[in-house]
Amino acid sequence: MVLDHSGIPAVVLIVEDEMLLRMRAVEMVEDAGYTPIEAMDADEAVAILESRSDIALVCTDIQMPGSMDGLELAHAVHGRWPSIKIIVVSGQSNLPSLHLPACSRSFAKPLDAGEVIAEMHGMIGHA
């Protein structure tokens, strides 16, 4: 039996240690029509990914506390869950020099909500 998930919004995991920025990202994900899940650092994100099978996209900040930064998290996610799409955001301007996993995108802060939402739609489809 194949389940039809077409009516269920995709789930996006937001990994951001700064509460206000995480809240803004949650609003952006909801505006895009997706279901947001929140993590404060990479360790919490990995625990969520290990406990769920419905995450379609991870949106992570690069700089955060914990055992790994957002770039290391992006590579870990790609290695363990290759079907999950990844968006990496940073307050620094050297994004073109980042070594991102395949099927990943990067954005500089402050984020342009329309641009990020359009990229989410392109990566995982419209909600």
N, C-alpha and C positions, 0 to 999 in steps of 0.2 A: 504494500500500500504506500502510495506517495502522498505526502501531505501537501496541500496547497497553501503556501505562505504568502500569496500575492496580496492579501489584504492586511498583512501585518507589517507595520513600519520597520525598516531596518534599524538595528541597534548600533549606536556609535559610542565608543568608550572614550571619554575625555580624561586626559591625564595632565593635571595642572595643579601645582602646589599653592598658588595664590588664589584665595577664595573669590575675590571680585572678578578676576579673569576667568576662573572656572565657571562662575555664574553666567558671565557673558557668553562663554562658549556653549553652555547648556541652552541658553535662549536661541543662539544661532542654530544649533542642531534641531531644536523644536520648531523653529521657523522654517527649516528645510523639510520638515515633516517626518523626522526620524525620532527614535526613542533614545534619549541620552542616559548613559551610566557614568558615574563619576569615580575617579581615583585621584588621590593626592600625591602619589609617587609611583615609580615603576614597580616596586614590590607589591603594592596594592593592585596595580593593573594586572600583573602576572597572576596573582591569586584569583582575580575576577575572570581572566581568560581561561584559567584552568578549571573554573567551576561552571562556565557557560559555553554553549556552542552556537550562540546566536549573534555574536559580535561580527559586524560586517566591516567596520572601519575603526581604527584607533587614531585619535588626534592627540598628539603629545607635544608638550613644551620640551625644549632641549635642556634648559637649566632647571634642575630640581634636586632636592636632597634625596638621599637613599643610596642603595647599593649600585645603581646605575643611572646615567642621565637619559634624556629622551632619545638621543641618537643610538645609544646602546640598546635601549628598549625597542626601538624601531627594528634593529637587526635581530634581536631576540624574537620579536613577534614574527618577523618574516621567516626566520629559521624554523620556528615551531608551528606556526599557523600561516602558511604561505598564501592562503586564499584571502586573508584579511588585508584590506587596503590600509595605507598609512599616510597621515598628514603630520608633518613635523613643523612646529612654529618656533620662532626665535626672535628675541629682541635685538639680536646682533645682525649686522649687515653682510656677513660673509657666507650667506646661504648658498651661493653658487658653488663654493668650494667643498660643501658637505658631501660625504660619501654616503648616499642614501641607498637603501635596498630597492630592488626593482619594484615597480608599481607604487612608488611613494612620491609624494609631492611636498614641497616646502613653501612656507609663507613667512614673511617678516611681520613682526608686530609694529604698529597696531594693525590688527587684521581688518580687511575690508570684507564685511559680512557677505555682501553679494558675490564677491569673487570666490570666497571659501565655499559658500553654498553651491555655486555653480560647479565648482570642482568636486564637491561631494556627490552631486547629482551625476556628474560624469563618471565618477569612480564606482559608485554603487547603485546608480539608477535613481529615478524620481520616486518619492514616497507615495 
